[in-house]
Amino acid sequence: MRVTMILPALTEATSPLFRPIKYSLFPPLGLATLAGYLDPDDEVTLLDEHVERVDIEALDSPDLLVVQPYITSARRSYEIADHFRARGVHVAMGGLHVTSLPDEAAAHADTIFTGPGEDTWPLFLKDFRAGVSGRRYDSRLRTLAGLPPVRRDLIKRNLYLVPNSIVVSRGCPHHCDFCYKDAFFEGGKSFYTQAVDDALAEIERLPGKHLYFLDDHLLGNRRFAGALFDGMAGMGRLWQAAGTVKSVLQPDLLERAVDAGLRSLFVGFETVNSANLAERRKDQNIGKDYAAAVPGSMTPVSWSTPALSSVSTTTARTSSTGRWSGPSSRASRRPPFTS
């Protein structure tokens, strides 16, 4: 079976008024993860318009076209989908935008997916090969058990600033009002992780020294995070991730992360106003000492240790973003049919 997967460019990624380089940070892990479910003898092409020009007229007609649209790439996504449907190609779409506006997307696709795709995508592939594919697949069963290795062989590493990006969980344990997460994961669990051994195996498959975890909240499950960091200790990796003020202040967890190679943590502070935090349901920040969470401020003694002082904490507008995923350059690279 011949399969073509395309991540259409966000409008802002092609505009001279924005900074296109930031959209070439991370490869499209969502599509590369879906490709892992394909058979070894399937012919797969993965195209990312953020780093390469795609002339759809010049492309061969595959048996299956997979398109991952976002809000500001929807028009381009539909243009691509309509072009290949006119050729008789079966078009599948999923992700944040499709989950938000399934009826709109369905007018341009033969099959749509809502929510994450780990449960529905394999089912669709079985149906498609049997010639009985459905029009719509809605995610309900949430698990990363049995997740195949990401097809990193399909990624053109030289075109990305951070090719060694990785995701070992889905969603986030929190429920901030402004976040995509609860809507995208509606109908099932909204936070779950890989088995620690599976996550460590994916890390081992990455070359080089540096990693970038694109998880919404890598520290969101203390037991998983602690075991992951213990397993990474001694690997010699240096890495970045996202967490919360609450997780930073948990005893011992950040220290174990630093011992495993953490050097920068993306944290959402949002506001110092407790009423605003409560209104936005960012409960995990209420009553927390921001100063204690930031190296170099009025910090507790533990921050003066050499290990912890090597970590930078970045303030951010939001603490979590999600898989088919949402339109920031960070979120749009995550797994499958993610945020």
Disulfide bonds with the S-S distance in Angstrom:
none
